[in-house]
Amino acid sequence: MPNIKELEDLTTQVRRDIIRMVHKVNSGHPGGSLGCAEFFVSLYQDIMNRNEGFDMDGINEDLFFLSNGHISPVYYSVLARSGYFPVEELNTFRLINTRLQGHPTTHEGLPGIRIASGSLGQGMSVAIGAAQAKKLNNDDKLVYSLHGDGELQEGQNWEAIMYASAKNVDNLISTIDLNQQQIDGSTDDVLPMGSLKAKFEAFGWTVVDIEKGNDITSIIDGLKEAKSLTGKGKPVCVLLHTVMGNGIDFMMHTHAWHGKAPNDEQLATGLAQNPETLGDY
C-alpha cells in the first residue's frame, strides 16, 4: 500500500493529467476534477478492495460508480495510473471514436467504467441496485459512489436516498463532493440546499463529515470511519468538503472553471504549480 508521500505525488501527477487532457482538446471539466483528485487517489490506492483485472460483474470486490460523470478527467487519470488501461491512452481524451469520451461510456469497454454517466442524478439509483445485488449474492464487499452537491438538486436522488434507508442498504457509501459550486454559480445562489447533513440524517442515513476534503490523510481516515459504519442497518453518506480547482491557484474557489479549458499560458502556470512526479503521458 502506498505511503502518504507516494499518494501525494500521484495526486500531483493526476492534476497535471487533468489540465493537459482538457487543454489539448480545449474542452472538458477541470474544476471539479481537480477538487476530487485526492479523493480518487485515496479511494483507488488505499480504500477500495479491488480485484486484479476488470470484469463488469465485480464479484467479491468493492465497486465504484461516478454519478457526476463530467469530472471524467480525474476518473480516467486515476484509473489509468491504477493499472486499468495504458496511461498513454489519456492522450486520446475527447477525440472522435476514443474510449475516453467527455462523459464515461460503457459501449467501448473501457476497463474500470461500469456505467455511462452524464445525465446527473442517476448514479445513486445505480449504486443502490448494485449494493442490493451484492446482498442477494451473499457478496460482503461494498459499493461506493460519488455525487456533486449541485447534482443533489435533481429530485431522483431523494427518491433513491429514501429507498436506500427504507431497504437497509447498509453496504453503500455515497460521497458528496461538497465544493458549493456548480456550473452557473455557487449552490447557495442557484438553489440553496440547507444542511445536507440534516437532510441525509432525516432520510435515515449515517453521515460522516470530512472537513479537509483535499487532505489525503483526512480522506483516508474519514473513509475508514465510513467503512466501519457499514453493516449496521443504514447506508452511509460522506460529506467531502473540497475546493473546486484545488491545486491551481487561479482555478480555486470559483465556478468559472467548471467547464472551461486553460489556454497555453494558463496551462504553463498550472503545470508549474504541480511539478512532474511520475512522468507525463
C-alpha positions, -999 to 999 in steps of 0.1 A, spaced: 0 0 0 15 34 -10 25 58 18 11 93 21 41 109 2 35 85 -27 -2 92 -27 5 130 -27 30 125 -56 3 106 -75 -22 133 -68 1 160 -82 6 139 -114 -31 134 -117 -36 172 -116 -11 175 -144 -30 149 -164 -63 167 -159 -52 201 -172 -32 186 -200 -61 165 -212 -86 194 -211 -61 218 -227 -53 196 -256 -89 194 -269 -100 228 -255 -129 210 -238 -137 194 -205 -143 200 -168 -112 208 -148 -126 224 -117 -145 195 -102 -119 171 -114 -91 189 -96 -112 192 -65 -117 154 -63 -81 143 -72 -72 135 -36 -105 115 -31 -100 94 -62 -64 86 -54 -72 77 -18 -102 55 -29 -84 35 -56 -50 33 -39 -59 27 -3 -96 22 5 -112 0 -21 -108 -38 -21 -101 -43 -58 -95 -75 -78 -68 -78 -104 -80 -70 -139 -116 -59 -146 -149 -75 -152 -183 -60 -152 -198 -84 -127 -175 -71 -100 -180 -102 -78 -161 -103 -45 -147 -68 -49 -157 -33 -40 -175 -13 -67 -174 24 -75 -199 44 -95 -193 80 -107 -226 99 -109 -213 133 -118 -197 120 -150 -185 153 -163 -154 150 -139 -142 122 -162 -106 137 -165 -98 128 -129 -115 94 -132 -96 85 -163 -63 96 -149 -66 76 -117 -80 45 -135 -50 46 -159 -25 52 -132 -41 24 -111 -34 -1 -140 -68 -4 -157 -56 8 -191 -24 23 -205 -15 58 -193 -7 68 -228 -44 64 -237 -51 96 -218 -37 113 -249 -70 104 -267 -93 122 -243 -125 135 -260 -112 126 -295 -136 111 -321 -140 73 -316 -119 73 -284 -128 51 -254 -123 83 -233 -154 103 -240 -162 135 -223 -186 116 -201 -178 80 -193 -195 54 -215 -196 16 -215 -201 7 -251 -163 7 -259 -155 -15 -229 -131 8 -212 -118 -11 -181 -130 5 -148 -161 21 -162 -193 4 -150 -220 28 -161 -224 56 -186 -228 88 -166 -237 122 -180 -273 128 -171 -270 140 -135 -289 124 -106 -289 88 -117 -258 74 -101 -274 69 -66 -300 46 -80 -275 25 -99 -253 22 -68 -282 11 -47 -291 -15 -72 -256 -28 -72 -254 -29 -34 -287 -48 -32 -274 -73 -58 -243 -79 -37 -266 -87 -7 -287 -111 -28 -255 -128 -39 -241 -130 -4 -212 -108 -15 -199 -89 15 -180 -62 -4 -190 -26 -5 -204 -2 -31 -191 34 -33 -205 63 -53 -196 99 -59 -221 128 -65 -218 165 -69 -235 188 -44 -253 207 -71 -264 174 -86 -285 168 -55 -309 194 -68 -321 166 -91 -352 151 -75 -344 114 -83 -316 115 -58 -340 120 -29 -363 91 -40 -332 69 -41 -319 82 -7 -353 75 9 -354 40 -7 -318 31 5 -326 37 41 -360 20 39 -345 -11 25 -315 -11 49 -289 -8 21 -261 -7 46 -233 -18 22 -233 15 4 -211 45 10 -221 76 -11 -198 106 -11 -210 141 -18 -184 165 -33 -193 195 -12 -175 223 -30 -205 246 -30 -201 254 -67 -220 244 -99 -220 255 -135 -240 287 -130 -225 299 -97 -225 289 -61 -250 263 -50 -264 289 -25 -271 313 -53 -286 287 -77 -307 267 -53 -298 266 -16 -300 231 -1 -296 239 35 -279 213 57 -271 182 38 -261 165 70 -295 172 85 -313 161 53 -294 128 50 -299 120 87 -336 128 83 -338 104 55 -323 77 77 -286 77 67 -255 77 88 -234 108 80 -196 112 81 -181 147 76 -146 151 61 -139 188 66 -104 186 49 -116 171 17 -83 178 -1 -61 163 25 -53 127 18 -48 117 55 -82 132 64 -99 115 35 -84 81 43 -94 84 80 -129 96 71 -135 68 46 -122 42 70 -147 56 96 -174 53 69 -164 16 63 -166 9 100 -202 22 100 -214 -2 72 -234 -33 81 -254 -15 108 -287 -12 90 -282 22 74 -265 35 42 -236 58 48 -232 93 34 -198 110 34 -198 148 31 -165 157 15 -157 194 18 -135 202 -12 -122 232 -31 -131 234 -67 -100 237 -88 -78 226 -59 -40 228 -66 -41 255 -92 -44 289 -76 -64 308 -103 -89 279 -106 -97 276 -69 -129 288 -51 -148 297 -82 -174 281 -106 -156 298 -135 -136 266 -143 -164 242 -140 -163 235 -177 -136 257 -193 -102 247 -206 -70 266 -198 -51 284 -226 -14 279 -233 -3 304 -207 -27 291 -180 -16 256 -187 20 265 -182 11 282 -149 -9 252 -137 19 228 -146 45 249 -128 24 247 -96 23 209 -100 58 196 -109 60 163 -127 63 134 -103 56 101 -120 61 110 -157 37 127 -181 19 105 -206 
